[in-house]
Amino acid sequence: MTIIQKEIWIEPDKLTTDIDKHILTQLHKLENTCNKKHGYILNIIKINSYDTNYISPANSNIVFMVNFTADTLKPNTDDIFEGTVEIIFQGGIILIVKKKMKTLIPKDKMNNYVYNPNGLCFKRDDEIITKGDKIKVLIVNVRYEKTTFSCVGELIE
């Protein structure tokens, strides 16, 4: 969980006894977004506090500085995640972490697993990795571009 502070704009007609509800509605619009500082905002957990900052001169909206807790996903080098295999191809595996973040595991980071084109899988001895399997990945490279993270990892067992 991450504590985030952000400006939220509320229309003047929403300044009622339900102000908490209106602020929370605005915060929920941040879910499923991604930014470089906090990563993917998966879920708003709770409002911790808020203060009225000012009235916007552009449109008379009330601007609140809101401190809230959110469930986030921000990849960093050396992080370990569990994800679901989405794509298997000759060059490696594409893994989806928490239904948000795609991670490439190149074939040279697959711990001696070998691509099997007939079964669309990677195989090592009696062990097989196929689409839909849950596997763990160690993040070795992270790049943020166009509101998304691109990661490269290596298979860990």
Phi and psi in degrees as GROMACS dihedral restraints (atoms count N, CA, C in turn):
[ dihedral_restraints ]
;  ai    aj    ak    al  type     phi  dphi    fc
    3     4     5     6     1  -129.1    20    10
    4     5     6     7     1   140.2    20    10
    6     7     8     9     1   -94.7    20    10
    7     8     9    10     1   126.7    20    10
    9    10    11    12     1  -124.6    20    10
   10    11    12    13     1   144.1    20    10
   12    13    14    15     1  -119.2    20    10
   13    14    15    16     1   129.0    20    10
   15    16    17    18     1  -151.2    20    10
   16    17    18    19     1   147.6    20    10
   18    19    20    21     1   -77.8    20    10
   19    20    21    22     1   131.8    20    10
   21    22    23    24     1  -123.0    20    10
   22    23    24    25     1   134.2    20    10
   24    25    26    27     1  -102.1    20    10
   25    26    27    28     1   129.2    20    10
   27    28    29    30     1  -121.9    20    10
   28    29    30    31     1   134.6    20    10
   30    31    32    33     1   -70.1    20    10
   31    32    33    34     1   145.9    20    10
   33    34    35    36     1   -55.8    20    10
   34    35    36    37     1   -34.4    20    10
   36    37    38    39     1   -70.8    20    10
   37    38    39    40     1    -9.2    20    10
   39    40    41    42     1   -93.0    20    10
   40    41    42    43     1    -0.1    20    10
   42    43    44    45     1   -78.9    20    10
   43    44    45    46     1    79.7    20    10
   45    46    47    48     1  -125.8    20    10
   46    47    48    49     1  -172.2    20    10
   48    49    50    51     1   -67.5    20    10
   49    50    51    52     1   -13.4    20    10
   51    52    53    54     1   -95.4    20    10
   52    53    54    55     1    28.6    20    10
   54    55    56    57     1   -58.2    20    10
   55    56    57    58     1   -37.7    20    10
   57    58    59    60     1   -59.0    20    10
   58    59    60    61     1   -42.4    20    10
   60    61    62    63     1   -62.5    20    10
   61    62    63    64     1   -41.4    20    10
   63    64    65    66     1   -68.7    20    10
   64    65    66    67     1   -38.5    20    10
   66    67    68    69     1   -65.7    20    10
   67    68    69    70     1   -44.0    20    10
   69    70    71    72     1   -62.3    20    10
   70    71    72    73     1   -37.9    20    10
   72    73    74    75     1   -60.1    20    10
   73    74    75    76     1   -42.5    20    10
   75    76    77    78     1   -66.5    20    10
   76    77    78    79     1   -39.0    20    10
   78    79    80    81     1   -64.7    20    10
   79    80    81    82     1   -38.1    20    10
   81    82    83    84     1   -62.6    20    10
   82    83    84    85     1   -21.9    20    10
   84    85    86    87     1   -68.1    20    10
   85    86    87    88     1   -16.3    20    10
   87    88    89    90     1   -81.8    20    10
   88    89    90    91     1   -17.3    20    10
   90    91    92    93     1   -62.1    20    10
   91    92    93    94     1   144.7    20    10
   93    94    95    96     1    68.1    20    10
   94    95    96    97     1    21.7    20    10
   96    97    98    99     1  -108.1    20    10
   97    98    99   100     1   168.6    20    10
   99   100   101   102     1  -140.7    20    10
  100   101   102   103     1   137.9    20    10
  102   103   104   105     1  -139.8    20    10
  103   104   105   106     1   161.7    20    10
  105   106   107   108     1   -65.9    20    10
  106   107   108   109     1   -34.8    20    10
  108   109   110   111     1   -71.9    20    10
  109   110   111   112     1   -45.9    20    10
  111   112   113   114     1  -109.5    20    10
  112   113   114   115     1   -11.6    20    10
  114   115   116   117     1    82.6    20    10
  115   116   117   118     1  -151.8    20    10
  117   118   119   120     1   -78.7    20    10
  118   119   120   121     1   126.2    20    10
  120   121   122   123     1   -89.9    20    10
  121   122   123   124     1   108.8    20    10
  123   124   125   126     1   -87.8    20    10
  124   125   126   127     1   -39.7    20    10
  126   127   128   129     1  -159.3    20    10
  127   128   129   130     1   136.5    20    10
  129   130   131   132     1   -85.6    20    10
  130   131   132   133     1   122.5    20    10
  132   133   134   135     1   -86.6    20    10
  133   134   135   136     1   -54.4    20    10
  135   136   137   138     1  -164.6    20    10
  136   137   138   139     1   158.7    20    10
  138   139   140   141     1   -87.2    20    10
  139   140   141   142     1   126.9    20    10
  141   142   143   144     1   -88.0    20    10
  142   143   144   145     1   -43.9    20    10
  144   145   146   147     1  -167.9    20    10
  145   146   147   148     1   164.5    20    10
  147   148   149   150     1  -155.6    20    10
  148   149   150   151     1   151.1    20    10
  150   151   152   153     1  -130.6    20    10
  151   152   153   154     1   146.4    20    10
  153   154   155   156     1   -79.5    20    10
  154   155   156   157     1   125.2    20    10
  156   157   158   159     1   -93.5    20    10
  157   158   159   160     1   -55.2    20    10
  159   160   161   162     1  -167.7    20    10
  160   161   162   163     1   170.3    20    10
  162   163   164   165     1   -98.8    20    10
  163   164   165   166     1   128.3    20    10
  165   166   167   168     1   -65.2    20    10
  166   167   168   169     1   127.0    20    10
  168   169   170   171     1   -71.7    20    10
  169   170   171   172     1   -17.3    20    10
  171   172   173   174     1   -77.2    20    10
  172   173   174   175     1   -39.8    20    10
  174   175   176   177     1  -143.6    20    10
  175   176   177   178     1    10.5    20    10
  177   178   179   180     1    67.8    20    10
  178   179   180   181     1    11.1    20    10
  180   181   182   183     1   -68.5    20    10
  181   182   183   184     1   151.5    20    10
  183   184   185   186     1   -92.0    20    10
  184   185   186   187     1   129.1    20    10
  186   187   188   189     1  -103.8    20    10
  187   188   189   190     1   121.4    20    10
  189   190   191   192     1  -108.7    20    10
  190   191   192   193     1   138.6    20    10
  192   193   194   195     1   -92.2    20    10
  193   194   195   196     1   111.4    20    10
  195   196   197   198     1  -108.5    20    10
  196   197   198   199     1   131.9    20    10
  198   199   200   201     1  -106.7    20    10
  199   200   201   202     1   120.6    20    10
  201   202   203   204     1  -141.1    20    10
  202   203   204   205     1   162.8    20    10
  204   205   206   207     1  -106.9    20    10
  205   206   207   208     1   134.0    20    10
  207   208   209   210     1  -136.5    20    10
  208   209   210   211     1   150.7    20    10
  210   211   212   213     1   -84.2    20    10
  211   212   213   214     1   120.3    20    10
  213   214   215   216     1  -126.4    20    10
  214   215   216   217     1   165.6    20    10
  216   217   218   219     1  -134.9    20    10
  217   218   219   220     1   105.9    20    10
  219   220   221   222     1  -126.9    20    10
  220   221   222   223     1   112.2    20    10
  222   223   224   225     1   -78.2    20    10
  223   224   225   226     1   142.1    20    10
  225   226   227   228     1  -134.8    20    10
  226   227   228   229     1   155.4    20    10
  228   229   230   231     1   -56.2    20    10
  229   230   231   232     1   137.4    20    10
  231   232   233   234     1    80.2    20    10
  232   233   234   235     1     2.6    20    10
  234   235   236   237     1   -73.4    20    10
  235   236   237   238     1   150.8    20    10
  237   238   239   240     1  -117.2    20    10
  238   239   240   241     1   129.5    20    10
  240   241   242   243     1  -130.3    20    10
  241   242   243   244     1   154.0    20    10
  243   244   245   246     1  -104.6    20    10
  244   245   246   247     1   138.0    20    10
  246   247   248   249     1  -145.0    20    10
  247   248   249   250     1   176.8    20    10
  249   250   251   252     1  -107.2    20    10
  250   251   252   253     1   132.1    20    10
  252   253   254   255     1   -66.6    20    10
  253   254   255   256     1   120.9    20    10
  255   256   257   258     1  -103.1    20    10
  256   257   258   259     1   -40.9    20    10
  258   259   260   261     1  -134.8    20    10
  259   260   261   262     1   136.1    20    10
  261   262   263   264     1  -120.4    20    10
  262   263   264   265     1   127.7    20    10
  264   265   266   267     1  -145.0    20    10
  265   266   267   268     1   172.1    20    10
  267   268   269   270     1   -55.9    20    10
  268   269   270   271     1   -33.0    20    10
  270   271   272   273     1   -83.6    20    10
  271   272   273   274     1    -8.3    20    10
  273   274   275   276     1   149.6    20    10
  274   275   276   277     1  -148.4    20    10
  276   277   278   279     1  -130.8    20    10
  277   278   279   280     1   142.2    20    10
  279   280   281   282     1  -104.9    20    10
  280   281   282   283     1   123.3    20    10
  282   283   284   285     1  -111.0    20    10
  283   284   285   286     1   140.5    20    10
  285   286   287   288     1  -108.4    20    10
  286   287   288   289     1   123.5    20    10
  288   289   290   291     1  -104.5    20    10
  289   290   291   292     1   125.8    20    10
  291   292   293   294     1    50.5    20    10
  292   293   294   295     1    35.1    20    10
  294   295   296   297     1    58.1    20    10
  295   296   297   298     1    22.3    20    10
  297   298   299   300     1  -130.2    20    10
  298   299   300   301     1   -49.3    20    10
  300   301   302   303     1  -104.7    20    10
  301   302   303   304     1   123.1    20    10
  303   304   305   306     1   -88.3    20    10
  304   305   306   307     1   137.3    20    10
  306   307   308   309     1  -133.0    20    10
  307   308   309   310     1   129.2    20    10
  309   310   311   312     1   -89.6    20    10
  310   311   312   313     1   129.7    20    10
  312   313   314   315     1  -112.5    20    10
  313   314   315   316     1   102.7    20    10
  315   316   317   318     1   -66.2    20    10
  316   317   318   319     1   155.8    20    10
  318   319   320   321     1   -60.4    20    10
  319   320   321   322     1   -27.8    20    10
  321   322   323   324     1   -77.0    20    10
  322   323   324   325     1    -3.6    20    10
  324   325   326   327     1  -112.6    20    10
  325   326   327   328     1    23.6    20    10
  327   328   329   330     1  -102.4    20    10
  328   329   330   331     1    14.9    20    10
  330   331   332   333     1    52.8    20    10
  331   332   333   334     1    53.7    20    10
  333   334   335   336     1    70.6    20    10
  334   335   336   337     1    11.9    20    10
  336   337   338   339     1   -74.9    20    10
  337   338   339   340     1   143.4    20    10
  339   340   341   342     1  -118.4    20    10
  340   341   342   343     1   137.6    20    10
  342   343   344   345     1   -67.7    20    10
  343   344   345   346     1   133.0    20    10
  345   346   347   348     1  -117.3    20    10
  346   347   348   349     1   102.2    20    10
  348   349   350   351     1   -66.6    20    10
  349   350   351   352     1   -26.3    20    10
  351   352   353   354     1   -69.0    20    10
  352   353   354   355     1   -39.3    20    10
  354   355   356   357     1  -100.6    20    10
  355   356   357   358     1     2.8    20    10
  357   358   359   360     1    44.1    20    10
  358   359   360   361     1    59.9    20    10
  360   361   362   363     1  -152.0    20    10
  361   362   363   364     1   171.2    20    10
  363   364   365   366     1  -111.0    20    10
  364   365   366   367     1   137.8    20    10
  366   367   368   369     1  -132.8    20    10
  367   368   369   370     1   141.7    20    10
  369   370   371   372     1  -143.5    20    10
  370   371   372   373     1   115.4    20    10
  372   373   374   375     1    53.1    20    10
  373   374   375   376     1  -119.1    20    10
  375   376   377   378     1   -96.5    20    10
  376   377   378   379     1     1.1    20    10
  378   379   380   381     1   -92.4    20    10
  379   380   381   382     1   137.2    20    10
  381   382   383   384     1  -132.1    20    10
  382   383   384   385     1   137.9    20    10
  384   385   386   387     1  -113.4    20    10
  385   386   387   388     1   121.7    20    10
  387   388   389   390     1  -127.6    20    10
  388   389   390   391     1   170.3    20    10
  390   391   392   393     1   -57.0    20    10
  391   392   393   394     1   134.9    20    10
  393   394   395   396     1    95.0    20    10
  394   395   396   397     1   -14.8    20    10
  396   397   398   399     1   -68.9    20    10
  397   398   399   400     1   149.5    20    10
  399   400   401   402     1   -97.1    20    10
  400   401   402   403     1   126.4    20    10
  402   403   404   405     1  -137.5    20    10
  403   404   405   406     1   164.8    20    10
  405   406   407   408     1  -104.6    20    10
  406   407   408   409     1   146.4    20    10
  408   409   410   411     1  -133.6    20    10
  409   410   411   412     1   140.6    20    10
  411   412   413   414     1   -99.9    20    10
  412   413   414   415     1   121.8    20    10
  414   415   416   417     1   -75.6    20    10
  415   416   417   418     1   126.0    20    10
  417   418   419   420     1  -113.4    20    10
  418   419   420   421     1   -16.9    20    10
  420   421   422   423     1  -152.7    20    10
  421   422   423   424     1   135.3    20    10
  423   424   425   426     1  -131.4    20    10
  424   425   426   427     1   136.3    20    10
  426   427   428   429     1  -137.9    20    10
  427   428   429   430     1   136.0    20    10
  429   430   431   432     1  -109.1    20    10
  430   431   432   433     1   127.7    20    10
  432   433   434   435     1  -157.3    20    10
  433   434   435   436     1   133.2    20    10
  435   436   437   438     1    53.4    20    10
  436   437   438   439     1    53.7    20    10
  438   439   440   441     1    56.2    20    10
  439   440   441   442     1    33.6    20    10
  441   442   443   444     1  -151.8    20    10
  442   443   444   445     1   154.5    20    10
  444   445   446   447     1  -100.9    20    10
  445   446   447   448     1   137.1    20    10
  447   448   449   450     1  -113.6    20    10
  448   449   450   451     1   127.6    20    10
  450   451   452   453     1  -125.4    20    10
  451   452   453   454     1   149.3    20    10
  453   454   455   456     1  -121.4    20    10
  454   455   456   457     1   136.2    20    10
  456   457   458   459     1  -139.9    20    10
  457   458   459   460     1   179.9    20    10
  459   460   461   462     1  -128.4    20    10
  460   461   462   463     1   145.4    20    10
  462   463   464   465     1   -64.9    20    10
  463   464   465   466     1   133.3    20    10
  465   466   467   468     1  -123.0    20    10
  466   467   468   469     1   151.2    20    10
